[in-house]
Amino acid sequence: MKRLRTVNEAYAEILKEDKNTAITPYRIRVLCKANKVKNIPNGNRILIDLDDLLEKINSLDIVI
């Protein structure tokens, strides 16, 4: 099962792992709009595949 999170929930998960992260909610939204991270638009919200986001950040597969 996919772990789908909103932008703010995904950001909170990143903060748990790294308190001094340079990733911002805005940057997560930009990555979603560029389709660099798996996401599902849901009305005004974006549901993000948290595992895909973390994998891309950890592997530096995306340019932030």
C-alpha positions in Angstrom: 0.0 0.0 0.0 1.3 3.5 -0.9 1.9 6.0 1.8 0.0 9.0 0.4 0.5 12.3 2.2 -0.4 15.9 1.7 2.4 18.4 1.1 2.5 19.5 4.7 2.3 16.0 6.0 5.2 14.9 3.7 7.2 17.9 4.9 6.6 16.9 8.5 7.9 13.4 7.8 11.0 14.9 6.3 11.5 17.2 9.3 11.3 14.1 11.6 14.3 12.6 9.8 16.3 15.9 9.4 15.5 18.9 11.5 17.8 21.2 9.4 16.5 20.2 6.0 16.7 22.6 3.1 13.5 21.1 1.6 10.5 23.3 1.9 6.8 22.7 1.3 7.0 25.0 -1.7 9.8 22.9 -3.2 7.7 19.7 -2.7 4.8 21.4 -4.6 7.2 22.4 -7.5 8.4 18.8 -7.7 4.9 17.6 -8.0 3.9 20.1 -10.6 6.9 19.1 -12.7 5.9 15.4 -12.3 9.3 14.5 -10.7 7.5 12.9 -7.8 4.5 10.5 -8.0 1.4 12.4 -6.9 -2.4 12.5 -7.2 -4.2 15.8 -7.5 -7.2 15.7 -5.1 -9.3 18.9 -5.4 -7.1 21.7 -4.0 -4.7 19.2 -2.4 -1.9 17.2 -3.8 -1.4 13.6 -2.4 2.2 12.6 -2.6 3.7 9.1 -2.7 5.9 9.6 0.4 8.1 6.6 -0.3 8.8 8.0 -3.9 9.6 11.5 -2.5 12.0 10.2 0.1 13.7 7.8 -2.4 14.2 10.6 -4.9 15.6 13.0 -2.2 17.9 10.3 -0.8 19.3 9.2 -4.2 19.6 12.8 -5.5 17.7 11.6 -8.5 16.1 15.1 -8.8 17.5 18.5 -8.9 16.1 20.6 -6.1 
